[in-house]
Amino acid sequence: MGRLDGKVFVLSAAGQGIGKAVALAAAKEGAQVIATDINADLLKAIEGVDGIKTQVLDVTKSEDVEKFAKSIEKIDILFNCAGFVHDGTLLDCSEEMWDFSFDLNVKSVYRMCSNFVPKFISQGKGGSVINMSSVASSIKGVPNRCVYLATKAAIIGLTKSMAADFVKHKIRFNSVCPGTVDTPSLRERMAAKGDVETAYKAFVARQAMGRLAEPSEIAHLVVYLASDESSFVTGQEFIIDGGWSM
């Protein structure tokens, strides 16, 4: 038996990186995975995998999220993974980029939770909600990540708030706070620097273990938080950063 047998697992940003690794890991553990992403082409990589159904979803559109939530008959686990990393200080961040970062990184969690939490409550069996934060947040200050840190700190606060509000309904809320993870989006940001090798070495240099995390390592933690093994865990931020924040 898998650790998530019979559970319905809904997640965003499942097309690549951490989201993709989590979708595959959850399906391997027996979950019925509903994997969403804004990019239909990226979702093709996991179409046809046993236990996974895919659907295009833009989590920045309230009507789309509401319609999607209504189409889901049952849910046991919600993983909010969608996000964006802005590179720069306060002086490099326009008001437009500030608003976009908060809309995608924070308000998308609000949209998903405000539509799915009532469903969890009506089912009366509790559930697990996992939100993607970062060690670059209220946990650790990092240069050139001004609005990103602000959004990820907000996720930690929002997660704790919902955990306190809905613990009586046996709905658990936790956040995952990775260090630097070797994902396609990270590689894209390295390429944008113009010198991929130098950018890669800089990212590795700040990791105490001398390497970047693999998406599968983050997925293992998410599966734990999704499973009944973590049934007494709520309102926590889980740091998985290779010692970066020590």
Helices and strands as residue ranges (DSSP letters): E 8-11, H 17-28, E 32-37, H 40-43, E 52-56, H 62-71, E 77-80, G 90-92, H 95-102, I 103-107, H 108-123, E 127-132, H 146-166, G 167-169, E 171-178, H 184-192, H 196-205, H 215-226, G 228-230, E 237-240
